[in-house]
Amino acid sequence: MIKVEFLKQRKRVWWFVFVFPIILNVLLYIDLTFRYRGYLLVHQNELALTNWQLIFKEQTVFYFSELYYLILSLIIYEVFAVEFENNAWLTLISSPFRNKYTINSKMLITVAYTFIFWVSDYISLYVTGKAIDSSLEISLIFFLKTFTIQFVSSLMIILTYFLILLLIRKVSGMIATGILIMILTISIYYNNYNFEIYLPFTYLSHAFRVTENQFYMILLANIMLIFVFYLFIQRLNKRSFEMKL
């Protein structure tokens, strides 16, 4: 399923999932050349962050984690839009396998693109950090913990988006949804940096700051939400797929 979905997708989706994180981290490199030693290291004790945390924090200047909500909506739009070319959607939903494969295959390809998105970000972020401060050693535990939070949280967000899509049945509506959730998350997170378990859409933003206890709390909350959202999606998945672009 994944192979077929990859082959049918238009190449411009790679600008969202691969090129965009690299471009943003190039901008981050330019920013850090001015602020890393002149500001971030000077205020490190005040901020109570490690050197890598300082670099992750500086990435928030570009609202990178929050921009994922918009990027995800664009990915989902692209994943579905290709099926509306030459009325392919009607053929797809008329097949005897529609209930088993249509939505599930779209979710899987979205998860694959999201994985590429975060891998592209972390590799380019690591290169940026080493270019700014060659003495930095990779903190494997920190990177794995932060990546795990952001990727697992992304799975929860993907299921949330697909649940909304199956309810509104309008693909272009996902872009407005992404913009709305992005603005809402920015307003919540940047007005209060304190971690709150009942605000799951801020998990992405808190990833580099969380304590060990918060890490496990986020994992548990995400697993519960993923399970619940997946059950709802599979129930809606059995209904008609009348959907508009």
KOLNUGU-516844 format. One record per residue: residue number from 1; residue in three letters; y, x, z of N, C-alpha, C in turn. Coordinates in Angstrom, 3 decimals. Each point is the difference from the previous one (the first is absolute). Layout:
NODE   k   r      n_y      n_x      n_z     ca_y     ca_x     ca_z      c_y      c_x      c_z
NODE NUM ALA        Y        X        Z        Y        X        Z        Y        X        Z
...
***
This chain:
NODE   k   r      n_y      n_x      n_z     ca_y     ca_x     ca_z      c_y      c_x      c_z
NODE   1 MET   -1.206    0.822    0.000    1.206   -0.822    0.000    1.264    0.862    0.000
NODE   2 ILE   -0.015    1.022    0.865    1.171    0.862    0.105    0.274    0.716   -1.316
NODE   3 LYS   -1.076    0.486   -0.632    0.164    0.724   -1.266    0.614   -0.909   -1.060
NODE   4 VAL   -0.490   -1.216   -0.107    0.524   -0.958   -0.986    1.455   -0.317    0.296
NODE   5 GLU    0.325   -0.197    1.274    1.376   -0.313    0.370    0.939    1.162   -0.312
NODE   6 PHE   -0.440    1.227    0.285    0.816    1.173   -0.314    0.283    0.090   -1.498
NODE   7 LEU   -1.020   -0.267   -0.807    0.131    0.147   -1.448    0.945   -1.034   -0.596
NODE   8 LYS    0.040   -1.180    0.596    0.821   -1.066   -0.587    1.465    0.055    0.430
NODE   9 GLN    0.294    0.746    1.102    1.362    0.029    0.522    0.933    0.809   -0.892
NODE  10 ARG    1.263   -0.417   -0.034    1.010    0.735   -0.758    0.394    1.273    0.733
NODE  11 LYS    0.361    1.021   -0.776    0.250    1.325    0.573    1.218    0.040    0.912
NODE  12 ARG    0.915   -0.946   -0.141    1.215    0.073    0.811   -0.265   -0.217    1.488
NODE  13 VAL   -1.159   -0.559    0.350   -0.309   -0.173    1.410   -0.103    1.350    0.708
NODE  14 TRP   -0.320    1.060   -0.762   -0.095    1.336    0.590    1.358    0.520    0.452
NODE  15 TRP    1.078   -0.515   -0.554    1.334    0.374    0.478    0.200   -0.477    1.433
NODE  16 PHE   -0.584   -1.128    0.338    0.141   -0.543    1.352   -0.888    0.746    0.984
NODE  17 VAL   -1.249    0.259   -0.384   -0.985    0.481    0.966   -0.107    1.518    0.074
NODE  18 PHE    0.417    0.716   -1.019   -0.146    1.448   -0.015    1.339    0.734   -0.114
NODE  19 VAL    0.810   -0.390   -0.958    1.250    0.720   -0.265    1.055   -0.304    1.052
NODE  20 PHE    0.125   -1.264    0.402    1.048   -0.391    0.956   -0.042    0.803    1.300
NODE  21 PRO   -1.167    0.160    0.664   -0.015    0.805    1.230    0.439    1.446   -0.233
NODE  22 ILE   -0.363    0.560   -1.151    0.380    1.377   -0.297    1.511    0.112   -0.182
NODE  23 ILE    0.584   -0.933   -0.748    1.452    0.012   -0.216    0.732   -0.120    1.331
NODE  24 LEU   -0.479   -0.906    0.850    0.676   -0.188    1.286   -0.090    1.257    0.860
NODE  25 ASN   -1.130    0.673   -0.028   -0.140    1.212    0.805    0.768    1.177   -0.590
NODE  26 VAL    0.274   -0.027   -1.295    0.916    0.987   -0.585    1.400   -0.228    0.563
NODE  27 LEU    0.412   -1.253    0.089    1.288   -0.335    0.611    0.015    0.397    1.471
NODE  28 LEU   -1.146   -0.178    0.666   -0.110    0.395    1.397    0.173    1.508    0.143
NODE  29 TYR   -0.564    0.770   -0.922    0.146    1.451    0.024    1.485    0.393   -0.088
NODE  30 ILE    0.724   -0.649   -0.904    1.434    0.282   -0.144    0.732   -0.323    1.304
NODE  31 ASP   -0.357   -1.132    0.593    0.620   -0.413    1.258   -0.304    0.995    1.125
NODE  32 LEU   -1.254    0.441    0.076   -0.406    0.900    1.080    0.622    1.386   -0.116
NODE  33 THR    0.326    0.428   -1.194    0.636    1.309   -0.161    1.336    0.061    0.747
NODE  34 PHE    0.606   -1.165    0.204    1.279   -0.067    0.712   -0.174   -0.373    1.474
NODE  35 ARG   -0.979   -0.830    0.300   -0.066   -0.596    1.338   -1.113    0.544    0.900
NODE  36 TYR   -1.005    0.665   -0.566   -1.151    0.402    0.818    0.413    0.982    1.104
NODE  37 ARG    0.618    1.102   -0.381    0.395    1.005    0.992    1.369   -0.300    0.610
NODE  38 GLY    0.856   -0.624   -0.790    1.353   -0.239    0.486    0.118   -1.196    0.922
NODE  39 TYR   -0.966   -0.929   -0.053    0.100   -1.203    0.835   -1.312   -0.319    0.720
NODE  40 LEU   -1.104   -0.138   -0.753   -1.249   -0.467    0.598   -0.528    0.958    1.068
NODE  41 LEU   -0.068    1.283   -0.316   -0.496    0.954    0.991    0.949    0.133    1.186
NODE  42 VAL    1.284   -0.139   -0.257    0.999    0.080    1.077   -0.202   -1.131    1.006
NODE  43 HIS   -0.356   -1.178   -0.502   -0.168   -1.191    0.859   -1.469   -0.313    0.276
NODE  44 GLN   -0.885    0.956   -0.222   -1.436   -0.246    0.151   -0.379   -0.431    1.415
NODE  45 ASN    0.527    0.684    0.994   -0.319   -0.362    1.388    0.506   -1.394    0.347
NODE  46 GLU    1.162   -0.325   -0.507    0.582   -1.326    0.238   -0.853   -1.093   -0.644
NODE  47 LEU   -0.515    0.293   -1.192   -0.815   -0.966   -0.725   -1.441   -0.033    0.506
NODE  48 ALA   -0.412    1.061    0.672   -1.361    0.111    0.563   -1.068   -0.156   -1.076
NODE  49 LEU    0.174    0.730   -1.101   -0.930   -0.069   -1.123   -0.430    1.411   -0.389
NODE  50 THR   -1.226    0.121   -0.521   -0.465    1.280   -0.517    0.672    0.277   -1.352
NODE  51 ASN   -0.212    1.200   -0.533    0.619    0.352   -1.278   -0.449   -0.926   -1.123
NODE  52 TRP   -1.303   -0.313   -0.046   -0.476   -0.911   -1.048    0.533   -1.411    0.217
NODE  53 GLN    0.100   -0.405    1.250    0.573   -1.315    0.282    1.451   -0.071   -0.436
NODE  54 LEU    0.718    1.111    0.136    1.389    0.042   -0.460    0.076   -0.240   -1.509
NODE  55 ILE   -0.948    0.582   -0.732   -0.010   -0.165   -1.459   -0.357   -1.434   -0.368
NODE  56 PHE   -0.986   -0.567    0.696   -0.338   -1.410   -0.238    1.181   -0.894    0.359
NODE  57 LYS    0.674    0.337    1.096    1.164   -0.793    0.402    1.084    0.054   -1.070
NODE  58 GLU    0.224    1.185   -0.567    1.050    0.129   -1.009   -0.338   -0.811   -1.251
NODE  59 GLN   -1.285   -0.213   -0.233   -0.401   -0.828   -1.144    0.476   -1.439    0.174
NODE  60 THR    0.217   -0.408    1.244    0.478   -1.363    0.240    1.424   -0.208   -0.514
NODE  61 VAL    0.729    1.100   -0.257    1.336   -0.119   -0.585   -0.069   -0.758   -1.325
NODE  62 PHE   -1.143    0.144   -0.701   -0.181   -0.653   -1.299   -0.784   -1.314    0.115
NODE  63 TYR   -0.257   -0.438    1.249   -0.744   -1.243    0.250   -1.350   -0.001   -0.728
NODE  64 PHE   -0.677    1.155   -0.001   -1.208    0.114   -0.802   -1.086   -0.987    0.423
NODE  65 SER   -0.313   -0.038    1.291   -1.055   -0.907    0.474    0.336   -1.449   -0.301
NODE  66 GLU    1.268   -0.346    0.139    0.422   -1.380   -0.257   -0.003   -0.325   -1.494
NODE  67 LEU    0.280    0.985   -0.824   -0.030   -0.216   -1.447   -1.410   -0.318   -0.493
NODE  68 TYR   -1.011    0.362    0.788   -1.379   -0.317   -0.394   -0.177   -1.499   -0.209
NODE  69 TYR    0.695   -0.812    0.801   -0.146   -1.455   -0.133    0.438   -0.475   -1.385
NODE  70 LEU    1.047    0.609   -0.532    0.455   -0.326   -1.353   -0.934    0.599   -1.039
NODE  71 ILE   -0.409    1.255    0.196   -0.919    0.653   -0.932   -1.297   -0.788   -0.103
NODE  72 LEU   -0.511   -0.459    1.129   -1.239   -0.778   -0.004    0.151   -1.277   -0.808
NODE  73 SER    1.135   -0.676    0.141    0.213   -1.233   -0.771    0.043    0.298   -1.493
NODE  74 LEU    0.565    1.140   -0.383    0.030    0.393   -1.415   -1.399    0.350   -0.511
NODE  75 ILE   -0.794    0.648    0.852   -1.383    0.314   -0.374   -0.789   -1.275   -0.246
NODE  76 ILE    0.103   -0.945    0.915   -0.729   -1.268   -0.143    0.466   -0.745   -1.238
NODE  77 TYR    1.305    0.021   -0.249    0.517   -0.644   -1.214   -0.633    0.618   -1.243
NODE  78 GLU   -0.031    1.335   -0.058   -0.575    0.686   -1.156   -1.492   -0.290   -0.136
NODE  79 VAL   -0.699   -0.017    1.115   -1.446   -0.231   -0.009   -0.340   -1.378   -0.572
NODE  80 PHE    0.843   -0.995    0.293   -0.249   -1.348   -0.501    0.640   -0.244   -1.362
NODE  81 ALA    1.160    0.612   -0.232    0.747   -0.267   -1.236   -0.806    0.347   -1.241
NODE  82 VAL   -0.832    1.034    0.088   -0.785    0.421   -1.158   -0.960   -1.099   -0.447
NODE  83 GLU   -0.387   -0.879    0.914   -0.933   -1.079   -0.341    0.680   -1.151   -0.746
NODE  84 PHE    1.333   -0.037    0.050    0.705   -1.092   -0.668    0.343    0.327   -1.445
NODE  85 GLU   -0.312    1.227   -0.442    0.220    0.356   -1.394   -1.051   -0.684   -0.871
NODE  86 ASN    0.441   -0.647   -1.033   -0.887   -0.712   -0.932   -0.877   -1.043    0.698
NODE  87 ASN    0.557   -0.609    1.075   -0.700   -1.055    0.741   -1.347    0.443    0.555
NODE  88 ALA   -0.104    1.274    0.353   -1.263    0.516    0.524   -0.357   -0.623    1.344
NODE  89 TRP    1.016   -0.461    0.735   -0.263   -0.596    1.310   -0.877   -1.240   -0.116
NODE  90 LEU    0.253   -0.820   -0.997   -0.793   -1.211   -0.190   -1.453    0.335   -0.287
NODE  91 THR   -0.212    1.039   -0.784   -1.366    0.430   -0.299   -0.685    0.539    1.248
NODE  92 LEU    0.752    0.752    0.787   -0.547    0.620    1.195   -0.445   -1.036    1.016
NODE  93 ILE    0.847   -0.981    0.271   -0.336   -0.979    1.035   -1.021   -1.019   -0.479
NODE  94 SER   -0.263   -0.021   -1.324   -1.001   -0.918   -0.534   -1.401    0.603    0.037
NODE  95 SER   -0.090    1.284    0.306   -1.302    0.664    0.027   -0.792   -0.458    1.219
NODE  96 PRO   -1.339    0.049   -0.069   -0.824   -0.441    1.144    0.111    0.903    1.222
NODE  97 PHE    0.620    1.182   -0.151    0.090    0.941    1.111    1.378   -0.017    0.661
NODE  98 ARG    0.846   -0.968   -0.365    1.389    0.051    0.449    0.132    0.030    1.517
NODE  99 ASN   -0.791   -0.833    0.691    0.120   -0.051    1.455   -0.418    1.305    0.659
NODE 100 LYS   -0.916    0.712   -0.637   -0.539    1.191    0.621    0.837    1.231   -0.285
NODE 101 TYR    0.617    0.059   -1.183    0.618    1.249   -0.416    1.521   -0.020   -0.155
NODE 102 THR    0.590   -1.098   -0.403    1.401    0.021   -0.406    0.931    0.550    1.070
NODE 103 ILE    0.128   -0.707    1.109    0.910    0.421    1.058   -0.501    1.252    0.705
NODE 104 ASN   -1.308    0.065    0.242   -0.550    1.168    0.687    0.238    1.291   -0.782
NODE 105 SER   -0.164   -0.055   -1.322    0.223    1.204   -0.808    1.472    0.398    0.012
NODE 106 LYS    0.887   -0.992    0.027    1.437    0.295    0.062    0.363    0.631    1.345
NODE 107 MET   -0.633   -0.460    1.071    0.250    0.595    1.307   -0.492    1.438    0.041
NODE 108 LEU   -1.175    0.238   -0.560   -0.572    1.347    0.019    0.857    0.994   -0.778
NODE 109 ILE    0.498   -0.423   -1.170    0.831    0.913   -0.794    1.328    0.257    0.706
NODE 110 THR    0.505   -1.003    0.718    1.240    0.176    0.768   -0.217    0.974    1.146
NODE 111 VAL   -1.151   -0.100    0.659   -0.341    0.950    1.062   -0.101    1.417   -0.570
NODE 112 ALA   -0.624    0.136   -1.164   -0.129    1.321   -0.634    1.366    0.583   -0.335
NODE 113 TYR    0.888   -0.821   -0.554    1.350    0.470   -0.314    0.763    0.383    1.264
NODE 114 THR   -0.185   -0.776    1.054    0.668    0.303    1.266   -0.486    1.326    0.573
NODE 115 PHE   -1.295    0.256   -0.095   -0.551    1.273    0.468    0.641    1.167   -0.766
NODE 116 ILE    0.112   -0.147   -1.313    0.642    1.034   -0.828    1.460    0.179    0.419
NODE 117 PHE    0.679   -1.104    0.277    1.402    0.033    0.428    0.173    0.865    1.244
NODE 118 TRP   -0.811   -0.238    1.021    0.148    0.743    1.255   -0.466    1.440   -0.143
NODE 119 VAL   -1.058    0.248   -0.780   -0.448    1.377   -0.223    1.090    0.793   -0.722
NODE 120 SER    0.612   -0.611   -1.022    1.090    0.647   -0.721    1.151    0.321    0.945
NODE 121 ASP    0.297   -0.920    0.899    1.076    0.221    0.966   -0.322    1.147    0.945
NODE 122 TYR   -1.195    0.001    0.571   -0.334    1.001    1.006   -0.111    1.397   -0.593
NODE 123 ILE   -0.539    0.106   -1.194   -0.095    1.323   -0.631    1.392    0.538   -0.317
NODE 124 SER    0.837   -0.840   -0.614    1.352    0.452   -0.355    0.858    0.224    1.242
NODE 125 LEU   -0.250   -0.764    1.062    0.732    0.196    1.253   -0.397    1.328    0.656
NODE 126 TYR   -1.286    0.316   -0.061   -0.462    1.273    0.550    0.620    1.173   -0.765
NODE 127 VAL    0.017   -0.110   -1.330    0.610    1.057   -0.823    1.476    0.141    0.331
NODE 128 THR    0.672   -1.128    0.190    1.420    0.016    0.363    0.221    0.695    1.336
NODE 129 GLY   -0.837   -0.346    1.001    0.129    0.611    1.314   -0.208    1.501   -0.032
NODE 130 LYS   -1.007    0.455   -0.742   -0.266    1.435   -0.096    1.109    0.721   -0.764
NODE 131 ALA    0.583   -0.676   -0.994    1.088    0.613   -0.761    1.247    0.167    0.865
NODE 132 ILE    0.217   -0.926    0.926    1.165    0.059    0.887   -0.215    0.991    1.138
NODE 133 ASP   -1.219    0.001    0.558   -0.309    0.865    1.141   -1.391    0.588   -0.213
NODE 134 SER   -0.050    1.207   -0.525   -1.276    0.631   -0.338   -0.846    0.302    1.230
NODE 135 SER    0.602   -0.005    1.173   -0.753    0.280    1.230   -0.786   -1.212    0.488
NODE 136 LEU    0.237   -1.171   -0.591   -0.699   -1.211    0.418   -1.482    0.088   -0.338
NODE 137 GLU   -0.832   -0.316    0.971   -1.435   -0.109   -0.233   -0.367   -1.477   -0.076
NODE 138 ILE   -0.966   -0.325   -0.862   -0.385   -1.393   -0.125   -0.631   -0.488    1.300
NODE 139 SER    0.507   -1.074    0.524   -0.554   -0.624    1.200   -0.978   -1.080   -0.454
NODE 140 LEU   -1.265    0.390   -0.150   -0.990   -0.880   -0.618   -0.165   -1.307    0.764
NODE 141 ILE   -0.067    0.080    1.319   -0.173   -1.215    0.808    1.187   -0.937   -0.188
NODE 142 PHE    1.204    0.563    0.035    1.212   -0.815   -0.177    0.007   -0.660   -1.371
NODE 143 PHE   -0.304    0.759   -1.054   -0.008   -0.551   -1.347   -1.068   -1.093   -0.153
NODE 144 LEU   -1.187    0.248    0.540   -1.083   -0.988   -0.110    0.344   -1.272    0.769
NODE 145 LYS    0.572    0.165    1.179    0.373   -1.165    0.815    1.073   -0.831   -0.695
NODE 146 THR    1.014    0.665   -0.509    1.096   -0.701   -0.666   -0.478   -0.655   -1.292
NODE 147 PHE   -0.798    0.734   -0.766   -0.536   -0.554   -1.253   -0.883   -1.211    0.277
NODE 148 THR   -0.840    0.098    1.027   -0.893   -1.113    0.345    0.786   -1.247    0.347
NODE 149 ILE    1.036    0.160    0.818    0.826   -1.153    0.364    0.636   -0.620   -1.238
NODE 150 GLN    0.574    0.821   -0.853    0.717   -0.537   -1.154   -0.950   -0.620   -1.019
NODE 151 PHE   -1.156    0.613   -0.197   -0.933   -0.557   -0.980   -0.642   -1.290    0.513
NODE 152 VAL   -0.470    0.003    1.239   -0.625   -1.209    0.547    1.024   -1.129    0.120
NODE 153 SER    1.223    0.345    0.392    1.064   -1.011    0.046    0.277   -0.542   -1.397
NODE 154 SER   -0.098    0.868   -0.996    0.201   -0.430   -1.384   -1.072   -1.013   -0.427
NODE 155 LEU   -1.239    0.197    0.467   -1.064   -0.953   -0.317    0.333   -1.382    0.565
NODE 156 MET    0.520   -0.008    1.230    0.410   -1.266    0.605    1.121   -0.647   -0.809
NODE 157 ILE    0.954    0.798   -0.452    1.133   -0.514   -0.777   -0.474   -0.510   -1.358
NODE 158 ILE   -0.936    0.700   -0.627   -0.553   -0.440   -1.289   -0.628   -1.376    0.135
NODE 159 LEU   -0.800   -0.191    1.047   -0.642   -1.299    0.202    1.036   -1.082    0.282
NODE 160 THR    1.051    0.356    0.716    1.084   -0.950    0.250    0.634   -0.442   -1.322
NODE 161 TYR    0.270    0.951   -0.875    0.604   -0.303   -1.298   -0.922   -0.876   -0.847
NODE 162 PHE   -1.291    0.314   -0.004   -0.933   -0.791   -0.801   -0.142   -1.411    0.561
NODE 163 LEU    0.063   -0.119    1.311   -0.048   -1.330    0.607    1.223   -0.810   -0.421
NODE 164 ILE    1.167    0.627    0.021    1.232   -0.676   -0.448   -0.110   -0.367   -1.477
NODE 165 LEU   -0.531    0.923   -0.806   -0.132   -0.246   -1.437   -0.902   -1.195   -0.282
NODE 166 LEU   -1.114   -0.106    0.718   -0.917   -1.113   -0.216    0.598   -1.329    0.466
NODE 167 LEU    0.973    0.079    0.893    0.662   -1.220    0.467    1.115   -0.438   -0.945
NODE 168 ILE    0.797    0.958   -0.502    1.120   -0.374   -0.880   -0.414   -0.037   -1.466
NODE 169 ARG   -1.049    0.764   -0.370   -0.568    0.020   -1.356    1.036    0.321   -1.075
NODE 170 LYS    0.914    0.887    0.334    1.003    0.461   -0.961    0.167    1.500    0.180
NODE 171 VAL   -0.442    0.775   -1.001   -0.058    1.452    0.126    1.385    0.608    0.206
NODE 172 SER    0.987   -0.457   -0.767    1.349    0.561    0.127    0.606   -0.266    1.374
NODE 173 GLY   -0.512   -1.008    0.680    0.481   -0.304    1.345   -0.308    1.106    0.987
NODE 174 MET   -0.962    0.875   -0.348   -0.352    1.089    0.895    1.111    1.040    0.101
NODE 175 ILE    0.784    0.154   -1.066    1.099    0.968    0.031    1.059   -0.446    1.012
NODE 176 ALA    0.323   -1.288   -0.036    0.949   -0.540    0.982   -0.567    0.130    1.414
NODE 177 THR   -1.308   -0.214    0.128   -0.657    0.149    1.298    0.116    1.433    0.506
NODE 178 GLY   -0.227    0.974   -0.895    0.097    1.408    0.367    1.392    0.386    0.445
NODE 179 ILE    1.009   -0.486   -0.715    1.389    0.301    0.357    0.343   -0.598    1.358
NODE 180 LEU   -0.433   -1.239    0.213    0.293   -0.688    1.259   -0.641    0.709    1.187
NODE 181 ILE   -1.287    0.369   -0.130   -0.703    0.665    1.101    0.580    1.390    0.234
NODE 182 MET    0.388    0.700   -1.074    0.613    1.314    0.140    1.299   -0.085    0.803
NODE 183 ILE    0.865   -0.936   -0.353    1.270   -0.169    0.705   -0.235   -0.391    1.456
NODE 184 LEU   -0.959   -0.890    0.221   -0.318   -0.440    1.360   -0.516    1.162    0.847
NODE 185 THR   -0.878    0.825   -0.581   -0.556    1.136    0.729    1.074    1.024    0.330
NODE 186 ILE    0.877    0.277   -0.960    1.096    0.942    0.235    0.883   -0.483    1.146
NODE 187 SER    0.330   -1.275   -0.010    0.887   -0.543    1.026   -0.651    0.042    1.381
NODE 188 ILE   -1.312   -0.222    0.058   -0.696    0.015    1.291   -0.170    1.431    0.505
NODE 189 TYR   -0.522    0.879   -0.857   -0.340    1.353    0.442    1.243    0.823    0.339
NODE 190 TYR    1.013   -0.058   -0.839    1.157    0.869    0.204    0.988   -0.549    1.026
NODE 191 ASN   -0.243   -1.213    0.473    0.799   -0.516    1.110   -0.673    0.259    1.342
NODE 192 ASN   -1.300    0.332   -0.058   -0.740    0.251    1.241   -1.197    0.883   -0.324
NODE 193 TYR    0.078    1.275    0.382   -1.058    0.957   -0.326   -1.219   -0.127    0.903
NODE 194 ASN    0.068   -0.854    1.003   -1.122   -0.147    0.921   -1.178   -0.691   -0.678
NODE 195 PHE   -1.191    0.510    0.238   -1.210   -0.570   -0.592   -0.359   -1.318    0.679
NODE 196 GLU   -0.271   -1.019   -0.820   -0.439   -1.299    0.504   -1.241   -0.415   -0.775
NODE 197 ILE   -1.090   -0.279    0.713   -1.273   -0.313   -0.651    0.066   -1.306   -0.783
NODE 198 TYR    0.896   -0.914    0.390    0.081   -1.299   -0.665    0.857    0.037   -1.275
NODE 199 LEU    0.428    1.183   -0.403    0.763    0.137   -1.240   -0.788    0.880   -0.985
NODE 200 PRO   -1.077   -0.548   -0.594   -0.895    0.818   -0.834    0.664    0.591   -1.238
NODE 201 PHE    1.077   -0.615   -0.484    0.650    0.524   -1.200    0.865    1.233    0.292
NODE 202 THR    0.070    0.402    1.270    0.720    1.228    0.332   -0.950    1.174    0.260
NODE 203 TYR   -1.307   -0.239   -0.108   -0.967    1.069    0.270    0.200    1.194   -0.939
NODE 204 LEU    0.277   -0.267   -1.265    0.213    1.084   -0.962    1.126    0.927    0.452
NODE 205 SER    1.059   -0.591    0.491    1.179    0.764    0.402   -0.246    0.798    1.276
NODE 206 HIS   -0.839   -0.518    0.888   -0.248    0.657    1.286   -1.077    1.076   -0.087
NODE 207 ALA   -0.668    0.133   -1.146   -1.212    0.817   -0.098    0.156    1.408    0.554
NODE 208 PHE    1.113    0.670   -0.297    0.155    1.396    0.399    0.436    0.170    1.454
NODE 209 ARG    0.329   -1.108    0.671    0.497    0.063    1.378   -1.038   -0.426    1.037
NODE 210 VAL   -1.076   -0.657   -0.407   -0.857   -0.711    0.958   -0.754    0.949    0.923
NODE 211 THR   -0.244   -0.476    1.201   -0.831    0.714    0.961   -1.473   -0.296   -0.306
NODE 212 GLU   -0.882    0.644    0.729   -1.436   -0.220   -0.230   -0.382   -1.445    0.281
NODE 213 ASN    0.512   -0.564    1.100   -0.302   -1.396    0.329    0.528   -0.951   -1.067
NODE 214 GLN    1.211    0.256   -0.468    0.576   -0.842   -1.049   -0.793    0.111   -1.297
NODE 215 PHE   -0.529    1.186   -0.283   -0.829    0.200   -1.189   -1.200   -0.950    0.016
NODE 216 TYR   -0.705   -0.061    1.117   -1.174   -0.870    0.090    0.396   -1.473    0.028
NODE 217 MET    1.120   -0.303    0.614    0.489   -1.383   -0.003    0.295   -0.472   -1.422
NODE 218 ILE    0.634    0.862   -0.789    0.329   -0.340   -1.391   -1.268   -0.197   -0.813
NODE 219 LEU   -0.970    0.910    0.186   -1.264   -0.124   -0.729   -0.685   -1.329    0.321
NODE 220 LEU   -0.078   -0.329    1.278   -0.667   -1.228    0.421    0.728   -1.225   -0.538
NODE 221 ALA    1.321   -0.011    0.105    0.787   -1.137   -0.501   -0.180   -0.168   -1.503
NODE 222 ASN    0.015    1.118   -0.732   -0.178   -0.069   -1.455   -1.377   -0.526   -0.375
NODE 223 ILE   -1.030    0.478    0.695   -1.365   -0.446   -0.303   -0.131   -1.498    0.227
NODE 224 MET    0.576   -0.491    1.072   -0.057   -1.439    0.284    0.734   -0.797   -1.074
NODE 225 LEU    1.195    0.440   -0.385    0.782   -0.707   -1.018   -0.686    0.061   -1.359
NODE 226 ILE   -0.566    1.162   -0.328   -0.720    0.141   -1.276   -1.163   -0.976   -0.060
NODE 227 PHE   -0.749   -0.107    1.076   -1.148   -0.906    0.047    0.431   -1.456   -0.185
NODE 228 VAL    1.046   -0.403    0.728    0.473   -1.383   -0.074    0.554   -0.313   -1.393
NODE 229 PHE    0.859    0.884   -0.532    0.595   -0.224   -1.320   -1.055   -0.016   -1.098
NODE 230 TYR   -1.014    0.861    0.131   -1.057    0.044   -1.018   -0.785   -1.309   -0.013
NODE 231 LEU   -0.277   -0.565    1.166   -0.705   -1.279    0.065    0.809   -1.104   -0.683
NODE 232 PHE    1.308   -0.031    0.251    0.861   -0.998   -0.644    0.019    0.191   -1.511
NODE 233 ILE    0.083    1.249   -0.441    0.047    0.286   -1.438   -1.287   -0.440   -0.676
NODE 234 GLN   -1.148    0.276    0.621   -1.273   -0.386   -0.600   -0.160   -1.521   -0.046
NODE 235 ARG    0.573   -0.675    0.971   -0.040   -1.462   -0.032    0.865   -0.531   -1.153
NODE 236 LEU    1.208    0.550   -0.144    0.879   -0.407   -1.094   -0.540    0.472   -1.347
NODE 237 ASN   -0.791    1.041    0.034   -0.549    0.599   -1.207   -0.940   -0.961   -0.733
NODE 238 LYS   -0.517   -0.975    0.707   -0.945   -0.942   -0.596    0.703   -1.142   -0.725
NODE 239 ARG    1.317   -0.056    0.118    0.748   -1.086   -0.623    0.422    0.359   -1.418
NODE 240 SER    0.714   -0.903   -0.615    0.480    0.212   -1.367    0.996    1.153   -0.047
NODE 241 PHE   -0.015    0.739   -1.129    0.882    1.130   -0.155    1.168   -0.310   -0.936
NODE 242 GLU    0.546   -1.177    0.109    1.179   -0.327   -0.801    1.167    0.825    0.541
NODE 243 MET    0.396    0.968   -0.797    1.033    0.922    0.462    0.970    0.287   -1.123
NODE 244 LYS    1.281    0.181    0.372    1.035    0.289   -0.980    0.500    1.411    0.190
NODE 245 LEU    0.491    0.576   -1.103    0.560    1.333    0.089    1.400   -0.071    0.596
***
